[in-house]
């Protein structure tokens, strides 16, 4: 089930259990996961996008393998808060994914998450090639950590 409001998403989650955060790009999907107590987000992997069916299979395999209890997608709003074509694409991905899993799905405003991830990687003196490989999963980690911090505030 898809939840527009993060409080509704939180209410749909079991008390314990790891959740995943996604940074949906046009070519890749960055994936991050939390620990079971939902304290810390860790970048996990990048899924190279092919077509929805294959992308969903790869994602569902991760969700099942790790026993995740929920899923948050970064919603790429414009800087003025409006929603453009990338938001529509993210919402369509969530709708299609919700037909394949019963896990609660939520959205999180991801404005500037990639910028923050890039800055962190630059501060860590990561090579340009390595940054390109991991930027999406690090951005997913930023998205998920924002959600985890909010969930702690709500409980």
SVG drawing of the C-alpha trace seen along z (x, -y; Angstrom):
<svg xmlns="http://www.w3.org/2000/svg" viewBox="-2 -28 43 42">
<polyline fill="none" stroke="black" stroke-width="0.4" points="0.0,0.0 1.2,-3.5 1.3,-6.2 1.6,-9.8 2.2,-11.0 5.2,-9.8 3.1,-9.5 0.7,-7.1 3.7,-5.1 5.0,-4.9 1.7,-3.6 1.7,-0.9 5.1,0.4 5.6,3.2 7.3,2.0 10.6,3.5 12.4,4.4 14.6,2.9 13.3,0.7 14.8,-0.3 15.3,-3.6 15.5,-4.1 16.9,-6.9 15.3,-6.3 17.3,-7.6 16.7,-7.2 19.6,-4.8 20.0,-3.4 18.2,-2.8 20.3,-3.5 19.3,-1.2 20.0,-1.7 18.8,0.3 18.4,-0.4 19.3,1.8 16.4,3.7 16.1,0.9 15.8,-1.7 18.6,-3.9 21.2,-3.9 20.9,-3.9 23.6,-2.1 24.1,-2.4 23.7,1.1 23.8,1.4 22.9,-0.1 20.5,1.6 21.2,0.8 17.8,0.0 16.6,2.1 12.8,2.4 10.4,2.3 9.9,6.1 13.6,6.7 14.1,3.8 11.3,4.9 12.6,8.5 16.0,7.3 14.5,5.0 12.0,7.7 14.9,10.1 16.7,7.7 13.5,7.0 12.9,10.7 16.5,11.7 16.9,9.1 13.4,9.5 12.6,5.8 9.4,4.4 8.9,1.2 10.1,-0.8 10.7,-4.6 11.2,-6.2 12.8,-9.6 10.4,-12.0 12.4,-14.4 10.4,-17.6 11.4,-20.8 13.2,-23.4 9.9,-25.3 8.1,-22.2 6.2,-21.5 6.2,-18.1 7.5,-17.6 7.9,-14.6 10.4,-12.8 7.9,-12.8 5.3,-11.4 7.7,-8.7 8.5,-7.9 4.8,-7.7 4.2,-5.4 7.1,-3.1 5.5,-3.0 2.1,-2.1 3.5,0.7 5.6,2.0 2.7,1.9 1.0,4.5 3.9,6.9 4.3,6.5 2.2,5.9 5.0,3.9 4.1,0.3 5.6,-2.2 6.2,-5.8 7.7,-8.9 10.3,-11.3 11.3,-14.7 14.7,-14.1 15.6,-17.6 19.4,-18.0 20.1,-14.4 22.4,-13.8 24.1,-17.1 24.7,-16.1 25.9,-12.7 28.3,-14.2 29.7,-16.6 30.2,-13.8 32.0,-11.7 34.2,-14.7 35.1,-15.3 36.1,-11.6 38.4,-12.3 36.7,-9.6 37.9,-9.4 35.6,-10.6 35.2,-7.1 34.3,-5.7 31.9,-8.6 30.0,-7.8 29.7,-4.1 28.3,-4.8 26.6,-8.2 23.1,-6.7 23.3,-4.3 24.8,-7.1 21.9,-9.4 19.5,-6.6 21.3,-6.4 20.6,-10.2 17.0,-9.7 16.6,-6.8 18.4,-8.5 16.0,-11.4 13.1,-9.0 14.6,-7.2 15.2,-10.5 11.6,-11.5 10.3,-8.1 12.1,-8.5 10.5,-11.8 7.0,-10.4 7.3,-7.5"/>
</svg>
